[in-house]
Amino acid sequence: MTKNKATNITWHQSSLSKNKREQLLKQKGVVIWFTGLSGSGKSTLALAVEEELYRRGHLCYVLDGDNIRHGLNKNLGFSPEDREENIRRIGEVSRLFADAGFLTMTAFISPYKKDRDLARTLLNKGEFIEVFMSVPLDVAEQRDPKGLYKKARAGEIKEFTGISAPYEEPVNPELTIDTSELDIEQSRDRVIQYLEQQGILMRDRR
């Protein structure tokens, strides 16, 4: 757990509760945490879910791993320590989004179980939805949309998850989706169905 370096700070509580914001938006503020190897379809599925939620009139946002590294986390690399800090920061940011009532999606490899578990502890029970993209390594490597596996195999990229760095699979995720077996529409519908079953979407706002 990272300790505060700042002193003489006080948490200021809003006069608006999370519940009030949720009632206004007709949805629950949650974090849908997509995790899996590079090329497993995390960003593609998160964006497809975002589009469907928007079509239904819901406030939502995708926090994408590459996008975050362009700004908030541009000072971090891919060492185990930097990966840990990367996920710690986005866990805190996604918690704030959820508190604002957003249906928040994160698309990060997040290879270490302890880091994902820490992000889960920041939210109340039922507010952290772990979606494991269980695409086999050989399928992800065949896709290689960014050419990263090829570079990793050639030794041009160090600490690459699945090749020279580990990926710890979730033990008990809320959802497991294999996009080598399901197409994007089927995968999207599974996520939407879960949100409906859990009462996260209070009503269809179309």
C-alpha positions in Angstrom: 0.0 0.0 0.0 1.4 3.4 -1.0 1.7 5.8 1.9 0.8 9.5 1.8 3.8 11.8 1.5 1.6 14.8 1.9 0.7 16.0 5.4 -1.9 18.4 6.8 -4.5 17.2 4.3 -8.2 16.6 4.9 -10.8 14.6 2.9 -13.7 17.0 2.0 -17.0 15.1 1.8 -19.5 16.2 -0.9 -23.0 17.2 0.2 -24.2 15.0 -2.7 -24.1 11.3 -2.0 -23.3 8.7 -4.6 -26.8 7.4 -4.3 -28.2 10.8 -5.2 -26.0 10.9 -8.3 -27.1 7.4 -9.2 -30.7 8.2 -8.9 -30.3 11.2 -11.2 -28.5 9.1 -13.8 -30.7 6.0 -13.4 -27.6 3.7 -13.2 -25.2 2.4 -10.6 -21.7 3.9 -10.6 -19.4 0.8 -11.1 -16.0 -0.1 -12.5 -15.9 -2.8 -15.3 -12.3 -3.9 -15.2 -11.2 -5.6 -18.4 -8.0 -7.6 -18.0 -6.1 -9.9 -20.3 -3.1 -10.3 -22.6 -2.3 -7.7 -25.3 -4.5 -8.6 -28.3 -7.2 -10.3 -26.2 -9.8 -7.7 -27.2 -10.0 -5.6 -24.0 -10.2 -2.1 -25.6 -12.3 -3.4 -28.5 -14.9 -4.9 -26.2 -14.8 -1.9 -23.8 -15.5 0.5 -26.6 -18.3 -1.7 -28.0 -19.9 -1.8 -24.5 -19.5 2.0 -24.2 -21.3 2.5 -27.6 -24.2 0.3 -26.5 -24.6 1.9 -23.1 -24.5 5.4 -24.8 -27.2 4.2 -27.3 -29.3 3.3 -24.3 -28.8 6.7 -22.7 -26.3 5.9 -20.0 -23.3 8.0 -18.9 -20.2 5.9 -19.4 -16.4 6.3 -20.1 -13.5 4.0 -21.1 -10.1 4.5 -19.4 -7.7 2.8 -21.9 -4.3 1.6 -20.9 -2.4 3.3 -23.8 -4.4 6.5 -23.5 -3.6 6.8 -19.8 0.1 6.3 -20.5 0.0 9.3 -22.8 -0.9 11.6 -19.9 -1.5 10.7 -16.3 1.0 7.8 -16.3 3.5 9.0 -19.0 6.3 8.9 -16.4 5.8 5.1 -15.9 7.5 2.3 -17.7 6.8 -1.5 -17.7 8.9 -2.7 -14.8 7.0 -4.6 -12.1 7.2 -1.6 -9.9 5.9 0.8 -12.6 3.1 -1.6 -13.6 2.0 -1.7 -9.9 1.9 2.1 -9.7 0.2 2.3 -13.1 -2.7 0.1 -11.8 -2.8 1.8 -8.4 -3.3 5.2 -10.0 -6.0 4.0 -12.4 -7.7 2.2 -9.6 -8.0 5.5 -7.7 -9.2 7.3 -10.8 -11.8 4.7 -11.7 -13.0 4.9 -8.1 -13.6 8.6 -8.4 -15.5 8.0 -11.7 -17.7 5.4 -10.1 -18.4 7.7 -7.2 -19.6 10.3 -9.7 -22.1 7.7 -11.0 -20.3 6.8 -14.2 -20.3 3.3 -15.7 -16.6 3.2 -15.9 -14.6 0.7 -18.0 -10.9 0.2 -17.7 -8.9 -1.7 -20.4 -5.5 -2.6 -18.9 -3.5 -5.7 -19.1 -3.1 -5.4 -15.3 -1.1 -8.7 -15.1 -0.7 -9.0 -11.3 -3.6 -10.4 -9.2 -2.6 -8.4 -6.1 -2.9 -5.1 -8.0 -6.3 -6.0 -9.4 -7.4 -7.1 -5.9 -6.2 -3.7 -4.5 -8.3 -1.9 -7.1 -11.3 -4.0 -6.0 -10.9 -3.0 -2.3 -11.3 0.6 -3.3 -15.0 0.0 -4.1 -18.0 -1.4 -2.3 -19.1 -5.0 -2.9 -20.7 -5.3 -6.4 -19.1 -2.1 -7.7 -16.0 -3.8 -9.2 -16.7 -6.1 -12.1 -13.7 -8.0 -13.3 -13.9 -9.2 -16.9 -11.2 -11.7 -17.8 -10.4 -11.8 -21.5 -9.3 -15.5 -21.6 -7.9 -15.5 -25.1 -5.1 -18.1 -25.5 -1.6 -16.7 -25.9 -1.2 -18.2 -29.4 -4.4 -16.5 -30.6 -3.4 -13.1 -29.1 0.0 -13.5 -30.7 -1.5 -14.3 -34.1 -3.6 -11.2 -33.9 -0.7 -9.0 -32.8 -2.5 -5.7 -33.8 0.3 -3.5 -32.7 3.2 -5.7 -33.7 4.3 -6.0 -30.1 4.6 -9.8 -29.8 6.9 -9.8 -32.9 9.1 -7.2 -31.2 9.0 -9.1 -27.9 10.0 -12.3 -29.6 12.9 -10.5 -31.3 14.1 -9.1 -27.9 13.2 -5.5 -28.8 10.7 -5.2 -26.0 11.6 -6.2 -22.5 9.2 -7.2 -19.7 6.4 -8.0 -22.2 3.4 -9.8 -20.6 3.0 -13.3 -21.8 6.5 -13.6 -23.3 9.1 -12.3 -20.9 6.8 -11.1 -18.0 4.0 -13.1 -16.3 0.3 -12.7 -16.5 -1.6 -14.0 -13.4 -5.1 -15.0 -14.4 -8.1 -14.0 -12.2 -9.2 -16.7 -9.8 -12.9 -15.8 -9.6 -13.8 -13.0 -12.1 -17.4 -11.8 -12.5 -17.2 -12.6 -16.2 -14.9 -14.7 -18.4 -15.0 -13.9 -22.1 -13.0 -15.6 -24.9 -13.1 -13.5 -28.1 -11.6 -16.3 -30.0 -14.9 -18.1 -29.5 -17.4 -15.2 -29.3 -17.6 -12.4 -31.8 -17.6 -8.8 -30.6 -21.4 -8.5 -30.5 -21.8 -11.7 -28.5 -19.1 -10.6 -26.1 -20.7 -7.1 -25.7 -24.1 -8.6 -25.1 -22.7 -10.8 -22.3 -21.4 -7.8 -20.5 -24.7 -5.8 -21.0 -26.7 -8.8 -19.8 -24.6 -9.1 -16.6 -25.2 -5.3 -15.9 -28.9 -5.8 -16.3 -29.0 -8.9 -14.1 -27.2 -7.1 -11.4 -29.5 -4.1 -11.4 -26.7 -1.8 -12.4 -28.8 -0.4 -15.3 -31.9 0.8 -13.4 -33.9 1.0 -16.5 -33.4 1.3 -20.2 -33.2 5.0 -20.9 -33.8 4.9 -24.7 
